[in-house]
Amino acid sequence: MGTVKRATAGQELREVVLRVEPRLIAIDERTSARALGPGKWSPKETIGHLVDSAANNYQRFVRAADRPDLVFEGYDSDAWVERGRYGEAPWSELVELWRGLNLQIARVMDGVPEALRARGTMAHNFDRIAFVTVAKGEVSNLEYLMRDYVVHLRHHLEQVVGGV
C-alpha cells in the first residue's frame, strides 16, 4: 500500500479560500455588519481580522528565508480591527481583499523550499504569536507556523459560515 501524501499548507489554504469564498459572498450586507454575539466581532470585523492576520503572516513567511530565527513582531488584533474600520467597509470589498491576500500567501507558502520550512529552531516566539502556541524552548519550524495560520483562518471562518 502506498502512503497518502498530506496537502501542503499552501494547497490547504488555497482549497479553504476557494471553497468558502462563495459562502462569504452569499452573506448580505446587513448580516455582515451584525455582531456574532455579545462582545464579538461582526463578520465584517472577523474577515477584517483575517486580512490583518494575512498582512502580518505574509511578511513573516517571506522574511523567514532571510533570518536564522523565527522571532516575529506581534500585533494587537483588537486595535488593528478598530483602526482598520472594517465595519464601515463594503462586504464585497472585504471578501475580495481577503481572497486575494490569501491566494498570494498560498503562492508564497508553495515557493518556500522544504528544507527551510522544516528547519527546526528553538529561537521562535510562537508562544506569543501562534494561534496554537508552542512553548518557549520547544523546537518548532516555519511549517508549523504556516499550518497554524491555516488553523487560525479555519477557526474564524467557522464563526462566520460554520462547517469549514
DSSP file (Angstrom, degrees, kcal/mol; ACC not computed):
  #  RESIDUE AA STRUCTURE BP1 BP2  ACC     N-H-->O    O-->H-N    N-H-->O    O-->H-N    TCO  KAPPA ALPHA  PHI   PSI    X-CA   Y-CA   Z-CA
    1    1 A M              0   0    0      0, 0.0     2,-0.1     0, 0.0     0, 0.0   0.000 360.0 360.0 360.0 139.8    0.0    0.0    0.0
    2    2 A G        -     0   0    0      1,-0.1     2,-0.3     0, 0.0     0, 0.0  -0.457 360.0-110.6 -84.8 161.4    1.2    3.5   -0.8
    3    3 A T        -     0   0    0     -2,-0.1     2,-0.6     1,-0.0    -1,-0.1  -0.686  26.4-120.4 -91.1 147.3    1.2    6.3    1.6
    4    4 A V        -     0   0    0     -2,-0.3     2,-0.4     1,-0.0    -1,-0.0  -0.761  26.3-132.6 -86.9 124.2   -1.2    9.2    1.2
    5    5 A K        -     0   0    0     -2,-0.6     2,-0.2     1,-0.1     3,-0.1  -0.647  19.7-126.2 -81.1 128.3    0.7   12.5    0.8
    6    6 A R        -     0   0    0     -2,-0.4    -1,-0.1     1,-0.1     0, 0.0  -0.472  29.5-104.3 -72.5 140.6   -0.6   15.3    3.0
    7    7 A A        -     0   0    0     -2,-0.2    -1,-0.1     1,-0.1     2,-0.0  -0.325  38.0-112.0 -61.4 145.8   -1.5   18.5    1.3
    8    8 A T     >  -     0   0    0      1,-0.1     4,-2.7    -3,-0.1     5,-0.2  -0.320  28.2-106.9 -71.4 164.3    0.9   21.3    1.8
    9    9 A A  H  > S+     0   0    0      1,-0.2     4,-2.7     2,-0.2     5,-0.2   0.892 122.8  52.5 -59.3 -39.3   -0.1   24.3    3.9
   10   10 A G  H  > S+     0   0    0      2,-0.2     4,-2.5     1,-0.2    -1,-0.2   0.913 110.2  46.5 -63.9 -43.4   -0.4   26.3    0.6
   11   11 A Q  H  > S+     0   0    0      2,-0.2     4,-2.4     1,-0.2    -2,-0.2   0.917 113.7  49.0 -63.9 -43.2   -2.6   23.7   -1.0
   12   12 A E  H  X S+     0   0    0     -4,-2.7     4,-2.3     2,-0.2    -2,-0.2   0.917 112.0  48.4 -63.3 -44.1   -4.8   23.6    2.1
   13   13 A L  H  X S+     0   0    0     -4,-2.7     4,-2.6     2,-0.2     5,-0.2   0.945 111.9  48.8 -61.2 -48.9   -5.1   27.3    2.3
   14   14 A R  H  X S+     0   0    0     -4,-2.5     4,-2.5     1,-0.2     5,-0.2   0.909 111.0  51.0 -58.2 -44.0   -6.0   27.7   -1.3
   15   15 A E  H  X S+     0   0    0     -4,-2.4     4,-1.9     1,-0.2    -1,-0.2   0.914 111.3  47.1 -61.7 -44.9   -8.6   24.9   -1.0
   16   16 A V  H  X S+     0   0    0     -4,-2.3     4,-2.6     2,-0.2     5,-0.3   0.940 112.9  49.0 -63.0 -47.4  -10.2   26.6    2.0
   17   17 A V  H  X S+     0   0    0     -4,-2.6     4,-2.3     1,-0.2    -2,-0.2   0.935 114.1  44.3 -59.3 -48.8  -10.3   30.0    0.4
   18   18 A L  H  < S+     0   0    0     -4,-2.5    -1,-0.2    -5,-0.2    -2,-0.2   0.818 116.5  46.9 -69.7 -29.8  -11.8   28.8   -2.9
   19   19 A R  H  < S+     0   0    0     -4,-1.9     4,-0.4    -5,-0.2    -1,-0.2   0.866 119.2  38.3 -77.7 -36.6  -14.4   26.6   -1.1
   20   20 A V  H >X S+     0   0    0     -4,-2.6     4,-2.0    -5,-0.2     3,-0.8   0.775  95.4  80.6 -88.2 -27.7  -15.5   29.2    1.5
   21   21 A E  H 3X S+     0   0    0     -4,-2.3     4,-2.7    -5,-0.3     5,-0.2   0.879  91.3  50.8 -50.6 -47.8  -15.5   32.3   -0.7
   22   22 A P  H 3> S+     0   0    0      0, 0.0     4,-1.4     0, 0.0    -1,-0.3   0.863 110.0  51.5 -60.7 -33.2  -18.9   31.7   -2.4
   23   23 A R  H <4 S+     0   0    0     -3,-0.8     4,-0.3    -4,-0.4    -2,-0.2   0.864 110.9  47.7 -70.3 -35.1  -20.4   31.2    1.1
   24   24 A L  H >< S+     0   0    0     -4,-2.0     3,-1.7     1,-0.2    -1,-0.2   0.932 109.3  52.7 -67.8 -45.7  -19.0   34.5    2.2
   25   25 A I  H 3< S+     0   0    0     -4,-2.7    -2,-0.2     1,-0.3    -1,-0.2   0.827 101.4  62.3 -59.6 -31.8  -20.2   36.3   -0.9
   26   26 A A  T 3< S+     0   0    0     -4,-1.4     2,-0.3    -5,-0.2    -1,-0.3   0.636  80.9  99.2 -71.2 -13.6  -23.7   35.0   -0.2
   27   27 A I  S <  S-     0   0    0     -3,-1.7     2,-0.1    -4,-0.3   134,-0.0  -0.602  76.0-128.7 -75.3 130.4  -23.8   36.9    3.1
   28   28 A D     >  -     0   0    0     -2,-0.3     4,-2.4     1,-0.1     5,-0.2  -0.341  20.3-106.7 -79.7 164.2  -25.8   40.1    2.7
   29   29 A E  H  > S+     0   0    0      1,-0.2     4,-0.9     2,-0.2    15,-0.1   0.867 117.5  51.0 -57.4 -42.9  -24.5   43.5    3.8
   30   30 A R  H >> S+     0   0    0      1,-0.2     3,-0.7     2,-0.2     4,-0.5   0.934 112.3  45.6 -64.3 -46.7  -26.8   43.7    6.8
   31   31 A T  H >4 S+     0   0    0      1,-0.2     3,-1.1     2,-0.2    -1,-0.2   0.875 107.8  58.5 -64.4 -37.3  -25.9   40.3    8.2
   32   32 A S  H 3< S+     0   0    0     -4,-2.4    12,-2.7     1,-0.2    13,-0.3   0.737 106.3  49.4 -65.1 -22.0  -22.2   41.0    7.6
   33   33 A A  H << S+     0   0    0     -4,-0.9     2,-0.4    -3,-0.7    -1,-0.2   0.538  89.2  99.4 -94.2  -8.4  -22.4   44.1    9.9
   34   34 A R  S << S-     0   0    0     -3,-1.1    10,-0.1    -4,-0.5     7,-0.0  -0.669  81.0-111.7 -87.1 129.7  -24.2   42.3   12.8
   35   35 A A        -     0   0    0     -2,-0.4     7,-0.3     7,-0.2     6,-0.2  -0.239  18.0-130.5 -56.3 143.8  -22.0   41.2   15.7
   36   36 A L  S    S-     0   0    0      5,-2.2    -1,-0.1     1,-0.2     6,-0.1   0.514  79.6 -34.2 -76.1  -4.9  -21.7   37.4   16.0
   37   37 A G  S >  S-     0   0    0      3,-0.3     3,-2.3     4,-0.1    -1,-0.2  -0.906  95.1 -40.4 166.2 173.1  -22.6   37.6   19.7
   38   38 A P  T 3  S+     0   0    0      0, 0.0     3,-0.1     0, 0.0    -2,-0.0  -0.375 130.1   2.5 -59.0 126.3  -22.2   39.9   22.7
   39   39 A G  T 3  S+     0   0    0      1,-0.3     2,-0.2    -2,-0.1    -3,-0.0   0.591 109.9 119.7  73.0  10.6  -18.7   41.3   22.8
   40   40 A K    <   -     0   0    0     -3,-2.3    -3,-0.3     1,-0.1    -1,-0.3  -0.676  66.8-104.7-105.5 160.0  -17.9   39.5   19.5
   41   41 A W        -     0   0    0     -2,-0.2    -5,-2.2    -6,-0.2    -1,-0.1  -0.395  33.0-116.1 -73.8 157.9  -16.9   40.9   16.1
   42   42 A S     >  -     0   0    0     -7,-0.3     4,-2.8    -6,-0.1    -7,-0.2  -0.413  36.8 -98.6 -79.4 167.5  -19.2   41.1   13.2
   43   43 A P  H  > S+     0   0    0      0, 0.0     4,-2.9     0, 0.0     5,-0.3   0.904 127.8  54.2 -54.6 -39.6  -18.5   39.0   10.1
   44   44 A K  H  > S+     0   0    0    -12,-2.7     4,-2.4     1,-0.2     5,-0.1   0.940 111.7  43.1 -59.0 -46.7  -17.0   42.2    8.6
   45   45 A E  H  > S+     0   0    0    -13,-0.3     4,-2.5     2,-0.2    -1,-0.2   0.860 113.0  52.9 -69.4 -34.8  -14.7   42.7   11.5
   46   46 A T  H  X S+     0   0    0     -4,-2.8     4,-2.0     2,-0.2    -2,-0.2   0.938 112.3  43.5 -65.8 -46.3  -13.8   39.0   11.6
   47   47 A I  H  X S+     0   0    0     -4,-2.9     4,-1.9     2,-0.2    -2,-0.2   0.881 112.5  54.8 -66.3 -36.3  -12.9   39.0    7.9
   48   48 A G  H  X S+     0   0    0     -4,-2.4     4,-2.4    -5,-0.3    -2,-0.2   0.913 106.1  51.4 -59.6 -42.6  -11.0   42.2    8.6
   49   49 A H  H  X S+     0   0    0     -4,-2.5     4,-2.7     1,-0.2    -2,-0.2   0.899 108.5  51.2 -60.6 -40.3   -9.1   40.5   11.4
   50   50 A L  H  X S+     0   0    0     -4,-2.0     4,-2.2     2,-0.2    -1,-0.2   0.820 107.6  53.1 -68.2 -29.4   -8.2   37.7    8.9
   51   51 A V  H  X S+     0   0    0     -4,-1.9     4,-2.6     2,-0.2    -2,-0.2   0.925 110.5  47.1 -65.9 -45.4   -7.0   40.4    6.5
   52   52 A D  H  X S+     0   0    0     -4,-2.4     4,-2.3     2,-0.2    -2,-0.2   0.915 112.1  50.0 -61.8 -42.8   -4.8   41.8    9.3
   53   53 A S  H  X S+     0   0    0     -4,-2.7     4,-2.9     1,-0.2     5,-0.3   0.908 110.6  50.5 -61.2 -42.2   -3.6   38.3   10.0
   54   54 A A  H  X S+     0   0    0     -4,-2.2     4,-2.7     2,-0.2     5,-0.2   0.927 109.6  50.2 -61.3 -45.4   -2.8   37.8    6.3
   55   55 A A  H  X S+     0   0    0     -4,-2.6     4,-1.2     1,-0.2    -2,-0.2   0.911 115.5  42.5 -61.7 -42.8   -0.8   41.0    6.2
   56   56 A N  H  X S+     0   0    0     -4,-2.3     4,-1.6     1,-0.2    -2,-0.2   0.916 117.4  44.9 -70.6 -43.6    1.3   40.1    9.2
   57   57 A N  H  X S+     0   0    0     -4,-2.9     4,-2.9     2,-0.2     5,-0.2   0.828 104.4  62.3 -74.3 -31.1    1.8   36.5    8.3
   58   58 A Y  H  X S+     0   0    0     -4,-2.7     4,-2.2    -5,-0.3     5,-0.2   0.948 107.2  46.0 -54.5 -48.6    2.7   37.2    4.6
   59   59 A Q  H  X S+     0   0    0     -4,-1.2     4,-2.9    -5,-0.2     5,-0.2   0.902 111.4  52.1 -62.1 -41.4    5.6   39.2    5.9
   60   60 A R  H  X S+     0   0    0     -4,-1.6     4,-1.7     1,-0.2    -1,-0.2   0.935 110.7  46.9 -61.0 -46.2    6.6   36.5    8.3
   61   61 A F  H  < S+     0   0    0     -4,-2.9     4,-0.4     1,-0.2    -1,-0.2   0.876 116.5  44.0 -66.6 -37.2    6.6   33.8    5.6
   62   62 A V  H >< S+     0   0    0     -4,-2.2     3,-0.9    -5,-0.2     4,-0.2   0.922 115.5  46.8 -72.0 -44.6    8.6   36.0    3.2
   63   63 A R  H >< S+     0   0    0     -4,-2.9     3,-2.0     1,-0.2     4,-0.2   0.727  91.7  80.5 -72.5 -21.7   11.1   37.2    5.7
   64   64 A A  G >< S+     0   0    0     -4,-1.7     3,-1.1     1,-0.3    -1,-0.2   0.800  84.8  62.2 -56.6 -29.4   11.8   33.7    7.2
   65   65 A A  G <  S+     0   0    0     -3,-0.9    -1,-0.3    -4,-0.4    -2,-0.2   0.738 104.0  48.6 -68.4 -21.8   14.1   33.0    4.3
   66   66 A D  G <  S+     0   0    0     -3,-2.0    -1,-0.2    -4,-0.2    -2,-0.2   0.250 104.6  65.0-104.3  11.8   16.5   35.8    5.3
   67   67 A R    <   -     0   0    0     -3,-1.1     0, 0.0    -4,-0.2     0, 0.0  -0.967  65.4-141.0-139.2 152.0   16.8   35.0    9.0
   68   68 A P  S    S+     0   0    0      0, 0.0     2,-0.2     0, 0.0    55,-0.2   0.669  88.1  49.3 -82.2 -16.3   18.2   32.3   11.3
   69   69 A D  S    S-     0   0    0      2,-0.1    55,-0.2    53,-0.1    -2,-0.1  -0.591  72.5-133.0-115.7 177.1   15.4   32.6   13.8
   70   70 A L  B     +a  124   0A   0     53,-3.4    55,-1.3    -2,-0.2     2,-0.6  -0.346  56.8 133.7-125.2  49.2   11.6   32.6   13.7
   71   71 A V        +     0   0    0     53,-0.3     2,-0.3    54,-0.1    -2,-0.1  -0.906  30.5 173.7-103.4 116.8   11.0   35.6   16.0
   72   72 A F        -     0   0    0     -2,-0.6     2,-0.1     1,-0.0    -2,-0.1  -0.887  35.8 -98.0-126.9 153.4    8.5   38.0   14.5
   73   73 A E        -     0   0    0     -2,-0.3     2,-0.1   -17,-0.1   -13,-0.1  -0.418  38.2-146.6 -66.5 141.2    6.7   41.1   15.7
   74   74 A G        -     0   0    0     -2,-0.1     2,-0.3     2,-0.0    55,-0.1  -0.273   8.6-147.4 -93.3-173.4    3.2   40.6   17.1
   75   75 A Y        -     0   0    0     -2,-0.1     2,-1.0    54,-0.0     3,-0.1  -0.986  23.0-109.3-156.2 155.1    0.2   42.9   16.8
   76   76 A D     >  -     0   0    0     -2,-0.3     4,-2.5     1,-0.2     5,-0.2  -0.770  29.6-164.0 -88.7 102.2   -2.9   43.8   18.9
   77   77 A S  H  > S+     0   0    0     -2,-1.0     4,-2.5     1,-0.2     5,-0.2   0.863  85.3  51.4 -61.9 -39.4   -5.7   42.3   16.9
   78   78 A D  H  > S+     0   0    0      2,-0.2     4,-2.2     1,-0.2    -1,-0.2   0.927 112.1  46.9 -63.5 -43.3   -8.5   44.2   18.5
   79   79 A A  H  > S+     0   0    0      2,-0.2     4,-2.9     1,-0.2     5,-0.2   0.905 112.1  50.8 -64.1 -41.1   -6.7   47.5   17.9
   80   80 A W  H  X S+     0   0    0     -4,-2.5     4,-2.4     2,-0.2    -2,-0.2   0.916 109.6  49.9 -64.1 -42.3   -6.0   46.6   14.3
   81   81 A V  H  X>S+     0   0    0     -4,-2.5     5,-1.0     2,-0.2     4,-0.7   0.924 113.5  46.6 -62.0 -42.8   -9.6   45.7   13.7
   82   82 A E  H ><5S+     0   0    0     -4,-2.2     3,-1.0     1,-0.2    -2,-0.2   0.943 115.2  44.7 -63.8 -47.8  -10.7   49.0   15.2
   83   83 A R  H 3<5S+     0   0    0     -4,-2.9    -1,-0.2     1,-0.2    -2,-0.2   0.796 106.9  60.7 -68.2 -28.1   -8.1   51.0   13.2
   84   84 A G  H 3<5S-     0   0    0     -4,-2.4    -1,-0.2    -5,-0.2    -2,-0.2   0.671  93.8-147.0 -72.5 -16.1   -9.0   49.1   10.0
   85   85 A R  T X<5 +     0   0    0     -3,-1.0     3,-1.6    -4,-0.7     4,-0.4   0.863  35.6 162.5  52.8  40.8  -12.6   50.4   10.3
   86   86 A Y  G > < +     0   0    0     -5,-1.0     3,-1.2     1,-0.3    -1,-0.1   0.799  63.4  67.7 -63.1 -29.6  -13.8   47.2    8.8
   87   87 A G  G 3  S+     0   0    0      1,-0.3    -1,-0.3    -6,-0.2     4,-0.1   0.727 102.0  48.5 -61.7 -20.6  -17.4   47.8   10.0
   88   88 A E  G <  S+     0   0    0     -3,-1.6    -1,-0.3     2,-0.1    -2,-0.2   0.548  93.1  97.3 -94.6 -10.2  -17.5   50.7    7.5
   89   89 A A  S <  S-     0   0    0     -3,-1.2     2,-0.2    -4,-0.4   -45,-0.0  -0.504  85.2-101.9 -83.2 147.0  -16.2   48.7    4.5
   90   90 A P     >  -     0   0    0      0, 0.0     4,-1.8     0, 0.0     3,-0.5  -0.478  29.4-129.5 -63.5 135.3  -18.4   47.2    1.9
   91   91 A W  H  > S+     0   0    0      1,-0.2     4,-2.5     2,-0.2     5,-0.2   0.892 105.7  55.0 -53.9 -46.3  -18.7   43.4    2.5
   92   92 A S  H  > S+     0   0    0      1,-0.2     4,-2.1     2,-0.2    -1,-0.2   0.865 106.9  51.2 -61.3 -35.9  -17.8   42.5   -1.1
   93   93 A E  H  > S+     0   0    0     -3,-0.5     4,-2.5     2,-0.2    -1,-0.2   0.904 109.9  49.6 -66.8 -41.3  -14.6   44.5   -0.9
   94   94 A L  H  X S+     0   0    0     -4,-1.8     4,-2.8     2,-0.2    -2,-0.2   0.926 111.7  47.8 -63.8 -44.5  -13.5   42.8    2.3
   95   95 A V  H  X S+     0   0    0     -4,-2.5     4,-2.6     1,-0.2    -1,-0.2   0.913 112.8  49.0 -63.4 -42.1  -14.2   39.4    0.9
   96   96 A E  H  X S+     0   0    0     -4,-2.1     4,-2.5    -5,-0.2    -1,-0.2   0.906 112.7  47.5 -63.6 -42.1  -12.3   40.2   -2.3
   97   97 A L  H  X S+     0   0    0     -4,-2.5     4,-2.4     2,-0.2     5,-0.2   0.930 112.8  49.0 -64.4 -46.1   -9.3   41.6   -0.3
   98   98 A W  H  X S+     0   0    0     -4,-2.8     4,-2.1     1,-0.2    -2,-0.2   0.920 112.8  48.3 -58.2 -46.3   -9.3   38.5    2.0
   99   99 A R  H  X S+     0   0    0     -4,-2.6     4,-2.3    -5,-0.2     5,-0.2   0.951 112.8  46.6 -60.6 -52.2   -9.4   36.2   -1.0
  100  100 A G  H  X S+     0   0    0     -4,-2.5     4,-1.9     1,-0.2    -2,-0.2   0.906 112.7  48.7 -60.9 -45.0   -6.6   37.9   -2.9
  101  101 A L  H  X S+     0   0    0     -4,-2.4     4,-2.3     1,-0.2    -1,-0.2   0.914 113.2  47.6 -62.3 -42.5   -4.2   38.1    0.1
  102  102 A N  H  X S+     0   0    0     -4,-2.1     4,-2.3    -5,-0.2    -1,-0.2   0.853 108.8  52.4 -72.6 -33.2   -4.7   34.5    1.0
  103  103 A L  H  X S+     0   0    0     -4,-2.3     4,-1.7     2,-0.2    -1,-0.2   0.877 111.2  49.0 -67.3 -35.0   -4.2   33.2   -2.6
  104  104 A Q  H  X S+     0   0    0     -4,-1.9     4,-2.3    -5,-0.2    -2,-0.2   0.906 109.4  51.6 -67.6 -41.3   -0.9   35.2   -2.6
  105  105 A I  H  X S+     0   0    0     -4,-2.3     4,-3.1     1,-0.2    -2,-0.2   0.908 106.8  54.1 -61.5 -40.7    0.1   33.7    0.7
  106  106 A A  H  X S+     0   0    0     -4,-2.3     4,-2.5     1,-0.2    -1,-0.2   0.904 107.8  50.5 -59.6 -40.8   -0.6   30.2   -0.7
  107  107 A R  H  X S+     0   0    0     -4,-1.7     4,-1.3     2,-0.2    -1,-0.2   0.918 111.7  47.6 -62.5 -42.9    1.7   31.0   -3.6
  108  108 A V  H >X S+     0   0    0     -4,-2.3     4,-0.8     2,-0.2     3,-0.5   0.940 111.3  50.4 -63.2 -46.8    4.4   32.2   -1.1
  109  109 A M  H >< S+     0   0    0     -4,-3.1     3,-1.1     1,-0.2    -2,-0.2   0.926 109.3  51.9 -55.9 -45.5    3.9   29.0    1.0
  110  110 A D  H 3< S+     0   0    0     -4,-2.5    -1,-0.2     1,-0.2    -2,-0.2   0.785 108.4  52.8 -62.2 -27.6    4.2   26.8   -2.1
  111  111 A G  H << S+     0   0    0     -4,-1.3    -1,-0.2    -3,-0.5    -2,-0.2   0.557  81.6 102.1 -88.4  -8.4    7.5   28.6   -3.0
  112  112 A V  S << S-     0   0    0     -3,-1.1     5,-0.1    -4,-0.8   -50,-0.0  -0.650  81.2-114.5 -78.7 123.7    9.3   28.1    0.3
  113  113 A P    >>  -     0   0    0      0, 0.0     4,-2.3     0, 0.0     3,-0.7  -0.234  18.3-120.8 -58.7 144.1   11.8   25.2   -0.1
  114  114 A E  H 3> S+     0   0    0      1,-0.2     4,-2.6     2,-0.2     5,-0.2   0.873 112.0  57.5 -51.8 -43.1   11.0   22.2    2.1
  115  115 A A  H 3> S+     0   0    0      1,-0.2     4,-0.9     2,-0.2    -1,-0.2   0.879 109.3  44.7 -60.2 -38.5   14.4   22.5    3.9
  116  116 A L  H <4 S+     0   0    0     -3,-0.7    26,-0.5     2,-0.2     3,-0.3   0.906 113.7  49.5 -72.4 -41.8   13.6   26.0    5.0
  117  117 A R  H  < S+     0   0    0     -4,-2.3    26,-2.6     1,-0.2    27,-0.3   0.878 117.4  41.1 -62.2 -37.3   10.0   25.0    6.1
  118  118 A A  H  < S+     0   0    0     -4,-2.6     2,-0.3    -5,-0.2    -1,-0.2   0.561  81.2 121.5 -91.1  -9.6   11.3   22.0    8.0
  119  119 A R     <  -     0   0    0     -4,-0.9    23,-0.4    -3,-0.3     2,-0.2  -0.383  57.6-140.2 -61.5 116.6   14.4   23.7    9.6
  120  120 A G        +     0   0    0     -2,-0.3     2,-0.3    21,-0.1    21,-0.2  -0.487  28.1 166.6 -81.3 147.4   13.9   23.3   13.4
  121  121 A T  B     -B  140   0B   0     19,-2.4    19,-2.3    -2,-0.2   -52,-0.0  -0.986  39.3-153.1-155.2 149.3   14.8   26.0   15.9
  122  122 A M  S    S+     0   0    0     -2,-0.3     2,-1.7    17,-0.2    15,-0.6   0.491  81.9  93.4 -93.9  -8.3   14.2   26.9   19.5
  123  123 A A        +     0   0    0    -55,-0.2   -53,-3.4    17,-0.1     2,-0.3  -0.598  64.0 105.7 -87.3  78.9   14.6   30.6   18.5
  124  124 A H  B     -a   70   0A   0     -2,-1.7   -53,-0.3   -55,-0.2    13,-0.2  -0.929  63.3-142.5-144.6 166.8   11.0   31.4   17.9
  125  125 A N    >>  +     0   0    0    -55,-1.3     3,-2.1    -2,-0.3     4,-2.1  -0.170  54.1 131.3-124.7  40.8    8.2   33.4   19.7
  126  126 A F  H 3>  +     0   0    0      1,-0.3     4,-0.9     2,-0.2     8,-0.4   0.622  63.7  72.9 -68.4 -12.5    5.4   31.0   18.8
  127  127 A D  H 34 S+     0   0    0      6,-0.3    -1,-0.3     1,-0.1     6,-0.1   0.670 112.9  26.1 -70.9 -16.0    4.4   31.2   22.5
  128  128 A R  H <4 S+     0   0    0     -3,-2.1    -2,-0.2     6,-0.1    -1,-0.1   0.708 130.5  33.6-114.7 -33.8    3.2   34.7   21.7
  129  129 A I  H  < S+     0   0    0     -4,-2.1    -3,-0.2   -55,-0.1     2,-0.1   0.657  93.1  91.5-105.4 -15.9    2.3   34.9   18.0
  130  130 A A     <  -     0   0    0     -4,-0.9     3,-0.3    -5,-0.3    15,-0.1  -0.467  67.4-138.9 -80.8 152.7    0.9   31.4   17.1
  131  131 A F  S    S+     0   0    0      1,-0.3     2,-0.8    -2,-0.1    -1,-0.1   0.937 107.8  34.7 -70.9 -50.1   -2.8   30.6   17.4
  132  132 A V  S    S-     0   0    0     -3,-0.0    -1,-0.3     2,-0.0    16,-0.1  -0.909 107.0-136.5-102.8 102.7   -2.0   27.2   18.9
  133  133 A T        -     0   0    0     -2,-0.8     2,-0.4    -3,-0.3    -6,-0.3  -0.092  12.9-147.6 -69.4 157.8    1.1   28.2   20.8
  134  134 A V        -     0   0    0     -8,-0.4    -4,-0.1     4,-0.1     3,-0.1  -0.990  31.6-109.2-120.9 130.2    4.4   26.4   21.1
  135  135 A A    >   -     0   0    0     -2,-0.4     3,-2.0     1,-0.1    -9,-0.1  -0.228  36.5 -99.0 -61.1 144.7    6.3   26.7   24.4
  136  136 A K  T 3  S+     0   0    0      1,-0.3    -1,-0.1   -11,-0.1     3,-0.1  -0.404 112.9  28.6 -58.5 137.5    9.4   28.7   24.6
  137  137 A G  T 3  S+     0   0    0    -15,-0.6     2,-0.4     1,-0.3    -1,-0.3   0.300  93.9 115.4  90.1 -10.4   12.4   26.4   24.4
  138  138 A E  S <  S-     0   0    0     -3,-2.0    -1,-0.3   -16,-0.1     2,-0.2  -0.771  73.3-111.3 -92.1 138.2   10.5   23.8   22.3
  139  139 A V        +     0   0    0     -2,-0.4     2,-0.3    -3,-0.1   -17,-0.2  -0.447  49.5 155.3 -68.9 135.9   11.7   23.2   18.8
  140  140 A S  B     -B  121   0B   0    -19,-2.3   -19,-2.4    -2,-0.2     2,-0.3  -0.849  21.4-151.2-145.8-175.9    9.4   24.3   16.0
  141  141 A N     >  -     0   0    0     -2,-0.3     4,-1.5   -21,-0.2     3,-0.3  -0.927  36.7 -92.2-154.3 175.4    9.7   25.4   12.4
  142  142 A L  H  > S+     0   0    0    -26,-0.5     4,-2.6   -23,-0.4     5,-0.2   0.845 118.8  62.6 -65.2 -34.9    8.2   27.6    9.7
  143  143 A E  H  > S+     0   0    0    -26,-2.6     4,-2.5     1,-0.2    -1,-0.2   0.907 102.4  51.8 -56.2 -42.0    6.0   24.7    8.5
  144  144 A Y  H  > S+     0   0    0    -27,-0.3     4,-2.8    -3,-0.3    -1,-0.2   0.938 109.5  48.4 -59.9 -47.1    4.3   24.8   11.9
  145  145 A L  H  X S+     0   0    0     -4,-1.5     4,-1.9     1,-0.2    -2,-0.2   0.887 111.3  50.7 -63.5 -38.4    3.6   28.5   11.6
  146  146 A M  H  X S+     0   0    0     -4,-2.6     4,-1.5     2,-0.2    -1,-0.2   0.931 113.6  43.6 -64.3 -45.8    2.2   28.1    8.1
  147  147 A R  H  X S+     0   0    0     -4,-2.5     4,-2.2     1,-0.2    -2,-0.2   0.872 111.0  55.5 -67.9 -35.9   -0.1   25.3    9.2
  148  148 A D  H  X S+     0   0    0     -4,-2.8     4,-2.6    -5,-0.2    -1,-0.2   0.875 103.0  56.8 -62.4 -37.4   -1.1   27.3   12.3
  149  149 A Y  H  X S+     0   0    0     -4,-1.9     4,-2.4     1,-0.2    -1,-0.2   0.917 108.0  46.8 -58.5 -44.0   -2.0   30.2   10.1
  150  150 A V  H  X S+     0   0    0     -4,-1.5     4,-2.6     2,-0.2    -2,-0.2   0.890 110.5  52.2 -67.8 -39.4   -4.5   27.9    8.3
  151  151 A V  H  X S+     0   0    0     -4,-2.2     4,-2.3     2,-0.2    -2,-0.2   0.924 111.0  48.1 -60.7 -44.7   -5.9   26.5   11.6
  152  152 A H  H  X S+     0   0    0     -4,-2.6     4,-2.0     2,-0.2    -2,-0.2   0.920 111.3  50.0 -61.2 -46.0   -6.5   30.1   12.7
  153  153 A L  H  X S+     0   0    0     -4,-2.4     4,-2.5     1,-0.2     5,-0.2   0.932 111.1  48.7 -59.0 -48.1   -8.1   31.0    9.4
  154  154 A R  H  X S+     0   0    0     -4,-2.6     4,-2.5     1,-0.2    -1,-0.2   0.901 107.1  57.1 -59.2 -42.3  -10.5   28.0    9.7
  155  155 A H  H  X S+     0   0    0     -4,-2.3     4,-1.1     1,-0.2    -1,-0.2   0.930 112.0  40.1 -55.7 -48.8  -11.3   28.9   13.3
  156  156 A H  H  X S+     0   0    0     -4,-2.0     4,-1.3     1,-0.2    -1,-0.2   0.863 112.8  54.0 -74.1 -35.1  -12.6   32.3   12.3
  157  157 A L  H  X>S+     0   0    0     -4,-2.5     4,-3.3     1,-0.2     5,-0.8   0.884 103.8  58.0 -64.4 -36.0  -14.3   31.2    9.1
  158  158 A E  H  X5S+     0   0    0     -4,-2.5     4,-0.9     1,-0.2    -1,-0.2   0.876 103.4  53.4 -58.0 -38.7  -16.2   28.6   11.2
  159  159 A Q  H  <5S+     0   0    0     -4,-1.1    -1,-0.2    -5,-0.2    -2,-0.2   0.850 117.1  37.3 -64.7 -34.3  -17.5   31.5   13.3
  160  160 A V  H  <5S+     0   0    0     -4,-1.3    -2,-0.2    -3,-0.2    -1,-0.1   0.918 138.7   6.8 -87.1 -47.6  -18.8   33.3   10.2
  161  161 A V  H  <5S-     0   0    0     -4,-3.3    -3,-0.2    -5,-0.1    -2,-0.1   0.567  90.3-142.0-116.6 -11.7  -20.1   30.5    8.0
  162  162 A G  S  <<S+     0   0    0     -4,-0.9    -3,-0.1    -5,-0.8    -2,-0.0   0.238  72.8  58.2  66.6 160.5  -19.9   27.3   10.0
  163  163 A G              0   0    0      1,-0.1    -5,-0.1    -5,-0.1    -1,-0.1   0.828 360.0 360.0  55.5  41.6  -18.9   23.9    8.7
  164  164 A V              0   0    0    -10,-0.2    -1,-0.1    -9,-0.1    -6,-0.1   0.462 360.0 360.0 -82.5 360.0  -15.5   24.9    7.4
